[in-house]
Amino acid sequence: MSLFEINDKGNVIVHGQLDRDTLSKNFWETLSNGERSVLQQNKRCCVDLSDVERADSAGLAWLINAVRDAEQNGVSIVLNKMPEKLKKLAKISNADSFLPVE
């Protein structure tokens, strides 16, 4: 199973672990041209994090970059169902104020 899947409505479901061992590229770089097109046509992206088992600072950086890259490509992004440990990591890293968490 891949780290995430995207449906035709621009919803992204993230699976497993967001850490330095599983993340080699940023979110936008891992997308196929078709996936980018879906997100840009919908102009929105809801990232469901409910299936994330573990995340470290690399996972937080990946999310921050996902927000930046999506916005640079005309896609508004919302992080949904963020695990509590990831919320705490964002808070102690002072990243919680600019992450679009629902």
Phi and psi in degrees as GROMACS dihedral restraints (atoms count N, CA, C in turn):
[ dihedral_restraints ]
;  ai    aj    ak    al  type     phi  dphi    fc
    3     4     5     6     1   -79.9    20    10
    4     5     6     7     1   169.7    20    10
    6     7     8     9     1   -62.3    20    10
    7     8     9    10     1   -34.6    20    10
    9    10    11    12     1  -151.3    20    10
   10    11    12    13     1   162.7    20    10
   12    13    14    15     1  -132.9    20    10
   13    14    15    16     1   150.5    20    10
   15    16    17    18     1  -122.3    20    10
   16    17    18    19     1   131.5    20    10
   18    19    20    21     1   -95.6    20    10
   19    20    21    22     1   177.2    20    10
   21    22    23    24     1   -72.3    20    10
   22    23    24    25     1    -6.1    20    10
   24    25    26    27     1   -98.6    20    10
   25    26    27    28     1     3.7    20    10
   27    28    29    30     1    86.0    20    10
   28    29    30    31     1    15.1    20    10
   30    31    32    33     1   -89.2    20    10
   31    32    33    34     1   135.4    20    10
   33    34    35    36     1  -115.0    20    10
   34    35    36    37     1   129.3    20    10
   36    37    38    39     1  -111.7    20    10
   37    38    39    40     1   120.3    20    10
   39    40    41    42     1   -96.5    20    10
   40    41    42    43     1   135.7    20    10
   42    43    44    45     1  -119.5    20    10
   43    44    45    46     1   148.9    20    10
   45    46    47    48     1    77.3    20    10
   46    47    48    49     1  -128.8    20    10
   48    49    50    51     1  -114.2    20    10
   49    50    51    52     1   132.9    20    10
   51    52    53    54     1  -106.7    20    10
   52    53    54    55     1    88.3    20    10
   54    55    56    57     1  -147.0    20    10
   55    56    57    58     1   177.1    20    10
   57    58    59    60     1   -63.0    20    10
   58    59    60    61     1   -20.9    20    10
   60    61    62    63     1   -80.1    20    10
   61    62    63    64     1   -25.3    20    10
   63    64    65    66     1  -105.7    20    10
   64    65    66    67     1   -14.0    20    10
   66    67    68    69     1  -108.7    20    10
   67    68    69    70     1   114.5    20    10
   69    70    71    72     1  -113.3    20    10
   70    71    72    73     1   -24.7    20    10
   72    73    74    75     1  -130.0    20    10
   73    74    75    76     1   161.6    20    10
   75    76    77    78     1   -78.1    20    10
   76    77    78    79     1   167.2    20    10
   78    79    80    81     1   -53.0    20    10
   79    80    81    82     1   -52.9    20    10
   81    82    83    84     1   -63.8    20    10
   82    83    84    85     1   -36.8    20    10
   84    85    86    87     1   -66.5    20    10
   85    86    87    88     1   -27.6    20    10
   87    88    89    90     1   -82.5    20    10
   88    89    90    91     1   -12.8    20    10
   90    91    92    93     1   -75.5    20    10
   91    92    93    94     1   144.4    20    10
   93    94    95    96     1   -78.0    20    10
   94    95    96    97     1   166.3    20    10
   96    97    98    99     1   -58.9    20    10
   97    98    99   100     1   -38.1    20    10
   99   100   101   102     1   -64.3    20    10
  100   101   102   103     1   -41.9    20    10
  102   103   104   105     1   -66.4    20    10
  103   104   105   106     1   -41.5    20    10
  105   106   107   108     1   -60.0    20    10
  106   107   108   109     1   -42.6    20    10
  108   109   110   111     1   -60.3    20    10
  109   110   111   112     1   -45.2    20    10
  111   112   113   114     1   -58.0    20    10
  112   113   114   115     1   -47.7    20    10
  114   115   116   117     1   -64.1    20    10
  115   116   117   118     1   -42.9    20    10
  117   118   119   120     1   -69.9    20    10
  118   119   120   121     1   -34.2    20    10
  120   121   122   123     1   -68.5    20    10
  121   122   123   124     1   -39.5    20    10
  123   124   125   126     1   -77.6    20    10
  124   125   126   127     1   -22.5    20    10
  126   127   128   129     1    60.2    20    10
  127   128   129   130     1    17.8    20    10
  129   130   131   132     1  -152.9    20    10
  130   131   132   133     1   159.3    20    10
  132   133   134   135     1  -152.1    20    10
  133   134   135   136     1   121.9    20    10
  135   136   137   138     1  -106.0    20    10
  136   137   138   139     1   118.0    20    10
  138   139   140   141     1   -99.3    20    10
  139   140   141   142     1   112.8    20    10
  141   142   143   144     1   -88.9    20    10
  142   143   144   145     1   115.0    20    10
  144   145   146   147     1  -103.7    20    10
  145   146   147   148     1    12.0    20    10
  147   148   149   150     1   -65.0    20    10
  148   149   150   151     1   -21.6    20    10
  150   151   152   153     1   -98.8    20    10
  151   152   153   154     1    11.3    20    10
  153   154   155   156     1   -78.4    20    10
  154   155   156   157     1   122.2    20    10
  156   157   158   159     1   -86.3    20    10
  157   158   159   160     1   -33.6    20    10
  159   160   161   162     1  -156.7    20    10
  160   161   162   163     1   145.3    20    10
  162   163   164   165     1  -147.0    20    10
  163   164   165   166     1   143.2    20    10
  165   166   167   168     1  -122.7    20    10
  166   167   168   169     1  -166.1    20    10
  168   169   170   171     1   -62.9    20    10
  169   170   171   172     1   -29.9    20    10
  171   172   173   174     1   -66.2    20    10
  172   173   174   175     1   -37.3    20    10
  174   175   176   177     1   -66.0    20    10
  175   176   177   178     1   -40.3    20    10
  177   178   179   180     1   -63.8    20    10
  178   179   180   181     1   -43.8    20    10
  180   181   182   183     1   -62.1    20    10
  181   182   183   184     1   -38.6    20    10
  183   184   185   186     1   -60.6    20    10
  184   185   186   187     1   -43.4    20    10
  186   187   188   189     1   -66.4    20    10
  187   188   189   190     1   -42.7    20    10
  189   190   191   192     1   -60.6    20    10
  190   191   192   193     1   -44.1    20    10
  192   193   194   195     1   -67.4    20    10
  193   194   195   196     1   -34.5    20    10
  195   196   197   198     1   -62.0    20    10
  196   197   198   199     1   -42.7    20    10
  198   199   200   201     1   -63.0    20    10
  199   200   201   202     1   -48.1    20    10
  201   202   203   204     1   -60.2    20    10
  202   203   204   205     1   -49.6    20    10
  204   205   206   207     1   -65.4    20    10
  205   206   207   208     1   -40.4    20    10
  207   208   209   210     1   -62.0    20    10
  208   209   210   211     1   -48.1    20    10
  210   211   212   213     1   -62.8    20    10
  211   212   213   214     1   -37.1    20    10
  213   214   215   216     1   -65.4    20    10
  214   215   216   217     1   -21.1    20    10
  216   217   218   219     1  -105.8    20    10
  217   218   219   220     1    19.3    20    10
  219   220   221   222     1    76.5    20    10
  220   221   222   223     1    22.4    20    10
  222   223   224   225     1  -117.0    20    10
  223   224   225   226     1   121.9    20    10
  225   226   227   228     1   -82.1    20    10
  226   227   228   229     1   143.0    20    10
  228   229   230   231     1  -128.7    20    10
  229   230   231   232     1   141.5    20    10
  231   232   233   234     1  -130.1    20    10
  232   233   234   235     1   134.6    20    10
  234   235   236   237     1   -96.8    20    10
  235   236   237   238     1   124.5    20    10
  237   238   239   240     1  -120.4    20    10
  238   239   240   241     1   142.1    20    10
  240   241   242   243     1    58.6    20    10
  241   242   243   244     1    44.9    20    10
  243   244   245   246     1   -69.6    20    10
  244   245   246   247     1   129.0    20    10
  246   247   248   249     1   -59.5    20    10
  247   248   249   250     1   148.1    20    10
  249   250   251   252     1   -57.3    20    10
  250   251   252   253     1   -41.9    20    10
  252   253   254   255     1   -62.7    20    10
  253   254   255   256     1   -36.6    20    10
  255   256   257   258     1   -70.4    20    10
  256   257   258   259     1   -36.6    20    10
  258   259   260   261     1   -62.0    20    10
  259   260   261   262     1   -43.0    20    10
  261   262   263   264     1   -64.6    20    10
  262   263   264   265     1   -41.1    20    10
  264   265   266   267     1   -62.4    20    10
  265   266   267   268     1   -41.7    20    10
  267   268   269   270     1   -63.8    20    10
  268   269   270   271     1   -38.9    20    10
  270   271   272   273     1   -67.0    20    10
  271   272   273   274     1   -46.1    20    10
  273   274   275   276     1   -72.2    20    10
  274   275   276   277     1   -18.2    20    10
  276   277   278   279     1   -92.4    20    10
  277   278   279   280     1     2.9    20    10
  279   280   281   282     1    58.3    20    10
  280   281   282   283     1    30.2    20    10
  282   283   284   285     1  -102.2    20    10
  283   284   285   286     1    -9.9    20    10
  285   286   287   288     1   -65.1    20    10
  286   287   288   289     1   -29.1    20    10
  288   289   290   291     1   -72.0    20    10
  289   290   291   292     1   -23.7    20    10
  291   292   293   294     1  -114.2    20    10
  292   293   294   295     1     4.8    20    10
  294   295   296   297     1   -86.9    20    10
  295   296   297   298     1   128.7    20    10
  297   298   299   300     1   -80.2    20    10
  298   299   300   301     1    76.1    20    10
  300   301   302   303     1   -91.1    20    10
  301   302   303   304     1   132.8    20    10
